[in-house]
Amino acid sequence: MSPRKVVVCELLSLDGVAENPQPFFTEWDDAVDAANADWIAAQDAVILGRRSYEEWAGFWPGSEIEPFASFINTVPKYVATSTPLGSGWANARAIDGELVDFVRDLKDLPGGDIGVHASISVAQALLAAGVADELRLVVAPTVAGTGRRLLDGLPPVPLTPLHNVISPNGYLILDYRIG
């Protein structure tokens, strides 16, 4: 069995903004949907930050947006937080201890890929610590102008292209191996 990978999956504007991507992700197409389905098909665990967890726990349990709804509602979700989780979203639990140590230990267990979705601070911490193995991005053909950027404040991170596609609506679908 090959070792587990930590895969950071993010939606970005062309200027790197990852915060609140809904305004610049308005024209989904089949290529973006196919990339998303491929990414989650290999994942059997997800790491979320507290803010993303709270937002998603209020949305995804009642969503019919497939295949992501079925995936995120059933997959084990590990939440980086210092406070107990409030809502009872299925298969979610707070991470015990330090995030990077927890993820390193999780990588050593048998299983599929470990996804990091929507959680900018978590993604940045894992990228900076050298724990993330792949970076998968969908970049919208929009300049957001303001908002938190995924790659701000990171040390140099060498990337090797694995796959890239330009979707019919102009989204860049980019997959990189880190290191």
Secondary structure as GFF3:
##gff-version 3
##sequence-region A 1 179
A	DSSP	beta_strand	6	12	.	.	.	ID=ss1
A	DSSP	three_ten_helix	22	24	.	.	.	ID=ss2
A	DSSP	alpha_helix	30	41	.	.	.	ID=ss3
A	DSSP	beta_strand	43	49	.	.	.	ID=ss4
A	DSSP	alpha_helix	50	57	.	.	.	ID=ss5
A	DSSP	three_ten_helix	60	62	.	.	.	ID=ss6
A	DSSP	alpha_helix	68	74	.	.	.	ID=ss7
A	DSSP	beta_strand	77	80	.	.	.	ID=ss8
A	DSSP	beta_strand	92	94	.	.	.	ID=ss9
A	DSSP	alpha_helix	99	107	.	.	.	ID=ss10
A	DSSP	beta_strand	113	117	.	.	.	ID=ss11
A	DSSP	alpha_helix	120	128	.	.	.	ID=ss12
A	DSSP	beta_strand	134	139	.	.	.	ID=ss13
A	DSSP	beta_strand	159	166	.	.	.	ID=ss14
A	DSSP	beta_strand	172	178	.	.	.	ID=ss15
###
